[in-house]
């Protein structure tokens, strides 16, 4: 167990960058040094996990797929009656202000967080949040570790599942991430890097941090989307496959299909497409990943075209 643990990686492994120690963080319109960027213990996000977040990536001065990320953020906040306190252009200006203050232009990852704000008393009811939202932007200089592409991620199937929408809809990018944290812990205890989570019916769904795809005989499969994160990168991968004639299916499939796949990969804003090396100790395919490589190239081209269009 100790040797496995020492080699653990994740889809969010990034190269160390000393500049991140002196970043300025946006909190409710103010830019504060990292060491001073704090929120109250009475904040709804800290106290209850009552908030939403977005992960975005800056490429050559352009926030990739900004509108799609804002769709998810504003739709989620509307669903839980959380008023962000600004419109999309306000969010864009806050992002630009933070990037400029940190002299950031590319290879930047952002975590944007909004909570219901300060509670008048340390109890659950949303009406006790009376001061308006807390709005935070953390930006870091961030390049994915190059070793991820060659080594690939090791997954372990975990007992923690992606639940039904009436318990906590996985389409919310909510601060309440305990379900995923438990899945991550279960994977770690199994000697893997991330947990492969099933849906309530036992079909393969996502990992604790990313969306999941397999390749079988040239076809790309992913879950139906009924119980998975509403991933922007997930949808872009589906789109580029369809545009390039790669057969892609959103469907139910079982662990047998996943383990016996020719290739498997994860999608997320930070890592884009990260290969999967093994599931439950079983090697995926023969190590060749031609379809994954093709999708990575198509996605990179999509980013380049998007940046050119938005610049």
C-alpha positions as CSV (number, residue, x, y, z in Angstrom):
1,X,0.0,0.0,0.0
2,X,2.8,2.4,0.8
3,X,4.4,2.0,-2.6
4,X,1.1,2.6,-4.4
5,X,0.3,5.6,-2.3
6,X,3.7,7.2,-3.0
7,X,2.9,7.0,-6.8
8,X,-0.6,8.5,-6.6
9,X,-1.4,11.2,-9.1
10,X,-4.6,13.0,-10.0
11,X,-6.1,14.7,-13.0
12,X,-5.3,18.0,-11.3
13,X,-1.6,17.4,-10.9
14,X,0.2,20.6,-12.0
15,X,3.8,21.8,-12.4
16,X,5.0,23.8,-9.4
17,X,5.0,27.5,-10.0
18,X,6.5,29.8,-7.3
19,X,4.5,32.7,-8.7
20,X,1.4,31.2,-7.1
21,X,2.7,32.0,-3.6
22,X,2.2,35.8,-4.3
23,X,-1.1,35.8,-6.2
24,X,-3.9,38.3,-5.5
25,X,-7.3,36.8,-4.9
26,X,-10.6,38.6,-5.7
27,X,-13.0,38.7,-2.8
28,X,-16.2,40.8,-3.2
29,X,-14.5,43.4,-5.4
30,X,-11.2,43.6,-3.5
31,X,-7.9,42.0,-4.4
32,X,-6.1,40.5,-1.5
33,X,-2.8,38.7,-1.1
34,X,-3.1,35.0,-0.7
35,X,-2.1,35.0,2.9
36,X,-4.9,37.6,3.7
37,X,-7.6,36.1,1.4
38,X,-10.1,34.8,4.0
39,X,-13.8,34.5,4.5
40,X,-15.8,34.5,7.8
41,X,-16.6,31.3,9.7
42,X,-20.1,32.5,9.4
43,X,-20.0,32.3,5.6
44,X,-22.7,30.0,4.1
45,X,-20.1,28.2,2.0
46,X,-17.8,27.4,4.9
47,X,-20.7,26.6,7.3
48,X,-22.9,24.6,5.0
49,X,-21.3,24.1,1.6
50,X,-24.1,26.5,0.3
51,X,-22.6,27.8,-2.9
52,X,-21.6,27.1,-6.5
53,X,-18.3,27.2,-8.3
54,X,-16.8,27.1,-11.8
55,X,-13.4,26.0,-13.0
56,X,-12.2,27.9,-16.1
57,X,-9.0,28.1,-18.1
58,X,-7.3,31.0,-19.7
59,X,-5.7,30.5,-23.1
60,X,-3.9,33.5,-24.7
61,X,-6.1,36.0,-22.9
62,X,-9.4,34.2,-23.6
63,X,-11.5,32.3,-21.0
64,X,-12.3,29.2,-22.9
65,X,-16.0,28.6,-23.4
66,X,-17.0,31.5,-21.1
67,X,-20.6,31.5,-22.1
68,X,-21.1,27.8,-21.5
69,X,-19.5,28.1,-18.0
70,X,-21.7,31.0,-17.3
71,X,-24.8,29.1,-18.4
72,X,-23.9,26.4,-15.8
73,X,-23.1,28.9,-13.1
74,X,-26.2,31.1,-13.5
75,X,-28.6,28.2,-14.1
76,X,-27.4,26.4,-11.0
77,X,-27.6,29.5,-8.8
78,X,-31.1,30.3,-10.1
79,X,-32.2,26.8,-9.2
80,X,-31.1,27.3,-5.6
81,X,-32.3,30.9,-5.4
82,X,-28.8,32.3,-5.0
83,X,-28.4,35.8,-6.4
84,X,-24.8,36.3,-7.6
85,X,-25.2,40.0,-7.4
86,X,-23.8,40.7,-10.9
87,X,-24.5,39.8,-14.5
88,X,-22.3,37.9,-16.9
89,X,-20.4,41.0,-18.0
90,X,-19.8,41.8,-14.3
91,X,-18.2,38.3,-13.9
92,X,-16.2,38.9,-17.0
93,X,-14.9,42.3,-15.7
94,X,-14.0,40.7,-12.3
95,X,-12.1,38.0,-14.1
96,X,-10.2,40.6,-16.3
97,X,-9.4,42.7,-13.2
98,X,-8.0,39.6,-11.4
99,X,-6.0,38.4,-14.4
100,X,-4.5,41.9,-15.0
101,X,-3.6,42.4,-11.3
102,X,-1.7,39.0,-11.4
103,X,-0.2,39.6,-14.8
104,X,-1.8,36.4,-16.1
105,X,-2.4,35.8,-19.8
106,X,-2.2,32.0,-20.5
107,X,-1.7,28.6,-18.8
108,X,-4.0,29.9,-16.0
109,X,-6.6,28.0,-14.1
110,X,-9.4,29.8,-12.3
111,X,-11.8,28.7,-9.5
112,X,-14.7,31.0,-9.3
113,X,-16.8,30.6,-6.2
114,X,-20.1,32.2,-5.0
115,X,-21.8,31.4,-1.8
116,X,-25.0,32.7,-0.2
117,X,-22.9,34.9,2.1
118,X,-22.7,35.6,5.8
119,X,-25.2,34.0,8.2
120,X,-26.7,36.0,10.9
121,X,-26.7,32.9,13.1
122,X,-24.9,29.5,12.7
123,X,-28.0,27.7,11.4
124,X,-29.2,26.2,8.1
125,X,-32.1,28.3,6.9
126,X,-31.1,30.4,3.8
127,X,-33.0,33.4,5.1
128,X,-30.3,33.8,7.7
129,X,-27.9,34.8,4.9
130,X,-28.7,38.5,4.8
131,X,-25.6,40.4,3.6
132,X,-25.5,39.3,0.0
133,X,-23.3,36.8,-1.7
134,X,-19.6,36.1,-1.2
135,X,-17.9,36.1,-4.6
136,X,-14.3,34.8,-4.8
137,X,-11.9,34.3,-7.8
138,X,-8.7,32.3,-7.3
139,X,-6.4,32.3,-10.3
140,X,-3.2,30.3,-10.5
141,X,-0.4,29.8,-13.0
142,X,-1.1,26.2,-13.9
143,X,0.2,23.7,-16.4
144,X,-0.9,20.0,-16.2
145,X,1.9,17.7,-15.3
146,X,3.3,16.2,-18.6
147,X,3.6,12.8,-16.9
148,X,-0.2,12.4,-16.8
149,X,-0.3,11.8,-20.6
150,X,2.2,8.9,-20.7
151,X,1.4,7.4,-17.3
152,X,-2.3,7.7,-17.3
153,X,-4.7,7.6,-14.3
154,X,-5.4,4.5,-12.2
155,X,-9.1,4.2,-11.3
156,X,-10.8,2.0,-8.6
157,X,-14.5,1.4,-8.7
158,X,-15.9,2.8,-5.4
159,X,-19.0,2.1,-3.4
160,X,-19.9,5.8,-3.3
161,X,-22.4,6.5,-6.2
162,X,-23.6,9.5,-8.1
163,X,-27.0,10.0,-6.6
164,X,-30.5,10.6,-7.8
165,X,-31.3,14.3,-8.8
166,X,-33.8,14.6,-5.9
167,X,-31.0,13.9,-3.3
168,X,-28.3,16.2,-4.8
169,X,-28.3,16.7,-8.5
170,X,-24.8,16.1,-9.8
171,X,-25.4,18.8,-12.4
172,X,-24.9,21.4,-9.6
173,X,-21.2,22.4,-9.3
174,X,-21.9,22.9,-5.7
175,X,-19.6,23.5,-2.7
176,X,-21.1,20.4,-1.1
177,X,-18.5,18.0,-2.4
178,X,-18.5,15.4,0.4
179,X,-19.9,12.7,-1.9
180,X,-16.9,13.1,-4.2
181,X,-14.5,13.5,-1.4
182,X,-15.6,10.1,0.0
183,X,-15.2,8.5,-3.4
184,X,-11.7,9.9,-3.6
185,X,-10.9,8.5,-0.2
186,X,-12.2,5.1,-1.1
187,X,-10.1,5.1,-4.3
188,X,-7.0,6.1,-2.3
189,X,-7.7,3.3,0.2
190,X,-7.8,0.9,-2.8
191,X,-4.4,2.2,-4.0
192,X,-5.8,4.1,-7.0
193,X,-5.6,7.7,-8.1
194,X,-9.3,8.5,-8.5
195,X,-12.6,6.7,-7.9
196,X,-14.8,5.5,-10.7
197,X,-18.4,6.1,-9.5
198,X,-21.4,4.3,-10.7
199,X,-25.0,5.7,-11.0
200,X,-27.9,4.5,-8.8
201,X,-28.6,1.6,-11.3
202,X,-25.0,0.3,-11.3
203,X,-24.0,1.8,-14.7
204,X,-20.7,3.5,-15.1
205,X,-20.9,7.2,-14.6
206,X,-18.0,9.5,-13.7
207,X,-14.9,9.7,-11.5
208,X,-14.9,11.7,-8.3
209,X,-13.4,14.7,-10.2
210,X,-14.0,14.2,-14.0
211,X,-16.3,12.8,-16.6
212,X,-15.4,9.4,-18.0
213,X,-15.3,8.0,-21.6
214,X,-14.3,4.7,-23.1
215,X,-13.4,3.6,-26.6
216,X,-14.6,0.3,-28.0
217,X,-13.8,-0.8,-31.5
218,X,-13.5,2.8,-32.7
219,X,-16.7,4.0,-30.9
220,X,-16.6,6.5,-28.1
221,X,-19.0,5.8,-25.2
222,X,-19.9,8.0,-22.2
223,X,-22.7,7.9,-19.7
224,X,-26.3,9.1,-20.5
225,X,-25.6,12.3,-18.6
226,X,-28.6,11.7,-16.3
227,X,-26.5,11.5,-13.2
228,X,-23.2,13.1,-14.2
229,X,-21.6,16.5,-13.9
230,X,-22.8,18.9,-16.6
231,X,-19.2,19.0,-17.9
232,X,-18.4,21.7,-20.5
233,X,-15.3,19.7,-21.7
234,X,-17.5,16.6,-21.8
235,X,-19.9,18.2,-24.2
236,X,-17.1,19.7,-26.3
237,X,-15.6,16.2,-26.7
238,X,-19.0,14.9,-27.8
239,X,-19.3,17.8,-30.3
240,X,-15.8,17.3,-31.8
241,X,-16.4,13.6,-32.2
242,X,-19.7,14.2,-34.1
243,X,-18.1,16.9,-36.2
244,X,-15.2,14.7,-37.2
245,X,-17.2,11.5,-37.8
246,X,-16.1,9.6,-34.7
247,X,-19.1,7.5,-33.5
248,X,-20.0,8.7,-30.1
249,X,-22.8,7.5,-27.8
250,X,-24.3,8.7,-24.6
251,X,-25.6,5.4,-23.1
252,X,-25.8,3.1,-20.2
253,X,-22.9,0.6,-20.0
254,X,-21.5,-1.6,-17.3
255,X,-18.2,-2.1,-15.6
256,X,-17.6,-5.1,-17.9
257,X,-17.7,-2.7,-20.9
258,X,-15.3,-0.3,-19.2
259,X,-12.7,-2.8,-18.1
260,X,-12.6,-4.5,-21.5
261,X,-12.4,-1.2,-23.4
262,X,-9.6,-0.5,-25.9
263,X,-9.0,2.9,-24.4
264,X,-10.4,5.1,-21.7
265,X,-10.0,8.8,-20.8
266,X,-11.3,11.5,-18.5
267,X,-12.4,15.0,-19.4
268,X,-12.2,18.2,-17.4
269,X,-11.4,21.9,-17.8
270,X,-7.9,21.6,-16.2
271,X,-6.6,18.4,-17.9
272,X,-8.7,18.5,-21.0
273,X,-8.4,14.7,-21.8
274,X,-6.4,12.5,-19.5
275,X,-5.8,8.8,-20.4
276,X,-6.8,6.1,-18.0
277,X,-4.2,3.3,-17.6
278,X,-6.1,0.9,-15.5
279,X,-9.4,0.2,-13.7
280,X,-9.4,-2.0,-10.5
281,X,-5.8,-3.1,-11.3
282,X,-6.7,-4.2,-14.8
283,X,-4.8,-2.6,-17.7
284,X,-7.0,-0.8,-20.3
285,X,-6.3,-2.0,-23.8
286,X,-2.7,-2.6,-25.0
287,X,-1.4,0.8,-24.1
288,X,-2.1,2.3,-27.6
289,X,-4.5,5.2,-27.6
290,X,-5.1,6.3,-31.2
291,X,-8.7,7.5,-30.7
292,X,-7.8,9.4,-27.5
293,X,-4.9,11.1,-29.3
294,X,-7.2,12.0,-32.2
295,X,-9.7,13.6,-29.8
296,X,-7.0,15.4,-28.0
297,X,-5.8,16.9,-31.3
298,X,-9.3,17.9,-32.3
299,X,-9.9,19.5,-28.9
300,X,-6.7,21.4,-29.1
301,X,-7.7,22.7,-32.6
302,X,-11.1,23.7,-31.2
303,X,-9.4,25.7,-28.4
304,X,-7.2,27.4,-31.0
305,X,-10.1,28.3,-33.2
306,X,-12.1,29.5,-30.2
307,X,-9.3,31.7,-29.0
308,X,-8.8,33.2,-32.4
309,X,-12.5,33.9,-32.8
310,X,-12.8,35.6,-29.3
311,X,-9.5,37.6,-29.5
